[in-house]
Amino acid sequence: MMSDPVELVLADDVAHLTLNRPDAANTINLAVARRFRDHMRNLERQPPAAVVIAARGRAFCGGGDVREMSEAPDLPTYLDLLAETFHEGLLLLASLDALIFAAIGGAAAGGGLGLALNADVRIASPRARFLTAYEAVGLTPDSGVSFLLPRVVGLGRAAEMSALSGVMDAATAARSGLVAEVVETDPAARAAELASSATGRSQAHMSATRRLLRGDTDGQYAAALDAERAALVAAAASTSAASLIRGFVHRQKEKQA
């Protein structure tokens, strides 16, 4: 039986959402995007008090599955569907009246960085690393990175991370406000501990508070996700993106050989 690429366990009014592709750095392919969206649809019907997003293995989420991208017969069409599906899930996550925690034990790259940014509170291990990653394969940000990253770390730092392919370590992320805590123990356990404090009281204010804090009072976040998707599809149509994606996959295969 195939394992669930995104596991959901409900316990004591906390939804524990776990990315479960450790051998592929928990990268986001269509199966992950669809499963994440479907879980969010289910949680929308009966929101928990809190959500904890974590991952199995050493990486939190390596972003989009570049290998699956390289195998797509039509890259722009594939990325359009991938972004549409995952973005729907992110919008549902953002609309939940629940506290959202992300437990980051390793690399959060590209769409994985976006997923982490969609949390209200991020807890990291010292091994955590944060990077935009899109530039390595000639693509543009998605998963809310272009909207949320400048709001969290400032426009200058966000632009620097993208322009210079910068990698932010856990300590720097904490100083920048990207991470609330860096813990030597399991960040998922610490996130679950904090999430438990949300149980037993109403969180009916959370989606409205999240929109206010993000400056999203008139649907700017949804518009930003649509703009990201359009830019991503346009970038994917370039010959340079296809070449960079093939080169990335080739280098990964050589490392594994």
C-alpha positions as CSV (number, residue, x, y, z in Angstrom):
1,M,0.0,0.0,0.0
2,M,1.3,3.4,-0.9
3,S,2.0,5.7,2.0
4,D,0.0,8.9,2.4
5,P,2.1,11.8,1.1
6,V,0.5,14.2,3.6
7,E,-0.8,12.7,6.8
8,L,-3.5,14.2,8.9
9,V,-4.1,13.2,12.5
10,L,-6.7,14.9,14.7
11,A,-6.0,14.8,18.5
12,D,-7.4,16.9,21.3
13,D,-8.7,19.6,18.9
14,V,-5.3,19.9,17.2
15,A,-4.7,18.9,13.6
16,H,-1.3,17.4,13.0
17,L,-0.4,17.7,9.3
18,T,2.8,15.9,8.3
19,L,4.5,15.9,5.0
20,N,5.5,12.3,4.3
21,R,7.9,12.1,1.4
22,P,11.2,12.0,3.3
23,D,13.1,10.3,0.5
24,A,12.2,13.2,-1.8
25,A,12.9,16.0,0.7
26,N,9.2,16.3,1.1
27,T,9.0,18.1,-2.2
28,I,5.6,19.1,-3.5
29,N,4.3,17.2,-6.5
30,L,0.7,16.9,-7.7
31,A,-0.1,14.1,-5.3
32,V,1.1,16.2,-2.3
33,A,-0.7,19.3,-3.6
34,R,-4.0,17.5,-4.0
35,R,-3.7,15.7,-0.7
36,F,-2.9,19.0,1.1
37,R,-5.8,20.7,-0.6
38,D,-8.2,17.9,0.3
39,H,-7.1,17.9,4.0
40,M,-7.7,21.7,4.1
41,R,-11.2,21.2,2.6
42,N,-12.0,18.8,5.4
43,L,-10.6,21.0,8.1
44,E,-12.6,24.0,6.7
45,R,-15.8,22.1,7.5
46,Q,-14.9,21.7,11.2
47,P,-11.8,23.8,12.1
48,P,-9.6,22.6,15.0
49,A,-8.3,25.0,17.6
50,A,-4.8,24.6,16.1
51,V,-2.9,23.1,13.2
52,V,0.7,21.8,13.5
53,I,2.5,21.4,10.1
54,A,5.6,19.2,10.3
55,A,7.5,16.8,8.1
56,R,9.2,13.4,8.2
57,G,12.9,13.1,7.5
58,R,15.7,15.7,7.5
59,A,14.0,18.3,5.2
60,F,10.9,20.3,6.1
61,C,10.0,20.8,2.4
62,G,12.3,21.2,-0.6
63,G,9.8,23.1,-2.7
64,G,8.4,21.9,-5.9
65,D,9.3,18.4,-7.1
66,V,11.8,19.3,-9.8
67,R,12.1,15.7,-11.1
68,E,8.4,15.6,-11.7
69,M,8.6,19.0,-13.4
70,S,11.4,17.6,-15.7
71,E,9.1,14.7,-16.7
72,A,6.1,16.8,-17.5
73,P,5.2,16.8,-21.2
74,D,4.2,20.4,-21.0
75,L,5.9,22.3,-18.2
76,P,3.8,25.4,-18.1
77,T,0.6,23.4,-18.0
78,Y,1.9,21.2,-15.3
79,L,3.1,24.1,-13.1
80,D,-0.2,25.9,-13.7
81,L,-2.1,22.9,-12.3
82,L,0.4,22.4,-9.4
83,A,0.2,26.0,-8.3
84,E,-3.6,26.2,-8.7
85,T,-4.0,23.1,-6.5
86,F,-1.5,24.0,-3.8
87,H,-2.6,27.6,-3.7
88,E,-6.2,26.5,-3.1
89,G,-5.0,24.6,-0.1
90,L,-3.0,27.6,1.2
91,L,-6.0,29.9,0.9
92,L,-8.1,27.4,2.9
93,L,-5.4,27.2,5.5
94,A,-5.3,31.0,5.7
95,S,-9.0,31.2,6.2
96,L,-9.1,28.7,9.2
97,D,-10.1,30.1,12.6
98,A,-7.2,28.2,14.2
99,L,-3.7,28.9,15.4
100,I,-1.2,27.6,12.7
101,F,2.2,26.4,13.7
102,A,5.0,25.2,11.5
103,A,7.7,22.9,12.9
104,I,10.8,23.2,10.7
105,G,13.5,20.6,11.3
106,G,15.5,21.1,8.1
107,A,15.5,22.9,4.8
108,A,12.4,25.0,3.8
109,A,13.0,25.9,0.2
110,G,10.8,27.5,-2.5
111,G,7.2,26.3,-1.9
112,G,8.3,24.8,1.4
113,L,9.4,28.3,2.5
114,G,5.9,29.5,1.4
115,L,4.2,26.8,3.4
116,A,6.2,27.8,6.5
117,L,5.4,31.5,6.0
118,N,1.7,30.6,5.9
119,A,1.9,29.6,9.6
120,D,1.3,32.1,12.4
121,V,4.2,30.8,14.4
122,R,7.3,29.0,13.2
123,I,9.4,26.8,15.5
124,A,12.8,25.6,14.1
125,S,15.6,23.3,15.0
126,P,19.2,24.5,14.7
127,R,19.4,22.5,11.4
128,A,16.7,24.6,9.7
129,R,17.6,26.5,6.6
130,F,15.4,28.9,4.6
131,L,15.9,29.7,1.0
132,T,13.8,31.0,-2.0
133,A,15.4,28.4,-4.4
134,Y,13.3,29.4,-7.5
135,E,16.1,31.2,-9.1
136,A,18.1,28.0,-9.3
137,V,15.7,26.6,-11.9
138,G,14.7,29.9,-13.6
139,L,11.3,30.2,-12.0
140,T,9.5,32.8,-10.0
141,P,8.1,32.6,-6.4
142,D,4.8,30.8,-5.6
143,S,3.0,29.6,-2.5
144,G,2.8,33.1,-1.2
145,V,6.5,33.8,-0.9
146,S,6.4,37.0,-2.8
147,F,3.6,38.3,-0.6
148,L,4.6,37.0,2.8
149,L,8.4,37.0,2.9
150,P,8.8,40.8,2.6
151,R,6.2,41.2,5.3
152,V,8.1,39.0,7.7
153,V,11.8,39.8,7.0
154,G,11.5,43.1,5.1
155,L,11.8,43.9,1.4
156,G,15.5,44.3,1.4
157,R,16.3,40.9,3.0
158,A,13.7,39.2,0.8
159,A,15.1,40.6,-2.4
160,E,18.6,39.7,-1.3
161,M,17.6,36.1,-0.6
162,S,16.2,35.8,-4.1
163,A,18.9,37.8,-6.0
164,L,21.8,36.1,-4.3
165,S,20.3,32.7,-3.7
166,G,20.9,33.3,0.0
167,V,20.4,30.7,2.6
168,M,19.2,31.9,6.0
169,D,20.2,29.7,8.9
170,A,18.0,29.2,12.0
171,A,19.8,31.7,14.2
172,T,19.5,34.4,11.5
173,A,15.9,33.5,10.9
174,A,15.1,34.0,14.6
175,R,16.8,37.4,14.6
176,S,14.9,38.4,11.5
177,G,11.5,37.4,12.9
178,L,11.0,34.5,10.5
179,V,11.2,32.0,13.4
180,A,9.7,32.5,16.9
181,E,11.9,29.9,18.6
182,V,14.9,27.7,17.9
183,V,14.8,24.5,20.0
184,E,17.4,21.8,20.4
185,T,14.6,19.2,20.9
186,D,12.0,18.2,18.3
187,P,10.4,21.4,17.0
188,A,7.2,19.4,16.3
189,A,6.9,18.5,19.9
190,R,7.4,22.2,20.9
191,A,4.8,23.3,18.3
192,A,2.4,20.7,19.7
193,E,3.0,22.0,23.2
194,L,2.2,25.5,22.1
195,A,-0.8,24.3,20.1
196,S,-2.3,22.6,23.1
197,S,-2.6,26.0,24.7
198,A,-5.2,26.9,22.1
199,T,-7.5,24.1,22.9
200,G,-10.6,24.8,25.0
201,R,-11.1,28.4,23.9
202,S,-12.6,29.9,20.8
203,Q,-10.3,30.8,17.9
204,A,-13.1,32.6,15.9
205,H,-11.0,35.7,15.6
206,M,-7.9,34.1,14.0
207,S,-8.7,34.3,10.3
208,A,-9.7,38.0,10.6
209,T,-6.6,38.7,12.7
210,R,-4.4,37.0,10.1
211,R,-5.9,39.1,7.3
212,L,-5.4,42.3,9.3
213,L,-1.8,41.5,10.2
214,R,-1.0,40.7,6.6
215,G,-2.8,43.7,5.1
216,D,-5.1,41.3,3.4
217,T,-8.4,43.1,4.1
218,D,-9.5,43.2,0.5
219,G,-8.3,39.9,-0.8
220,Q,-4.8,40.9,-1.6
221,Y,-3.3,37.5,-0.7
222,A,-5.6,35.7,-3.1
223,A,-4.7,38.2,-5.8
224,A,-1.0,37.7,-5.0
225,L,-1.3,34.0,-5.3
226,D,-3.0,34.4,-8.7
227,A,-0.2,36.8,-9.8
228,E,2.4,34.3,-8.6
229,R,0.8,31.5,-10.6
230,A,0.6,33.6,-13.8
231,A,4.3,34.6,-13.4
232,L,5.3,31.0,-12.7
233,V,3.6,29.8,-15.9
234,A,5.2,32.5,-18.0
235,A,8.7,31.7,-16.6
236,A,8.1,28.0,-17.2
237,A,7.6,28.7,-20.9
238,S,11.1,30.0,-21.3
239,T,13.8,27.7,-22.7
240,S,16.2,28.7,-19.9
241,A,13.8,27.3,-17.2
242,A,13.5,24.0,-19.0
243,S,17.3,23.8,-19.3
244,L,18.0,24.7,-15.7
245,I,15.4,22.2,-14.5
246,R,17.1,19.4,-16.6
247,G,20.5,20.5,-15.3
248,F,19.3,20.4,-11.7
249,V,17.8,16.9,-12.0
250,H,21.0,15.7,-13.7
251,R,23.1,17.0,-10.8
252,Q,20.9,15.4,-8.3
253,K,21.1,12.0,-10.1
254,E,24.9,12.3,-10.1
255,K,25.0,13.0,-6.4
256,Q,22.9,9.9,-5.8
257,A,24.9,7.6,-8.1
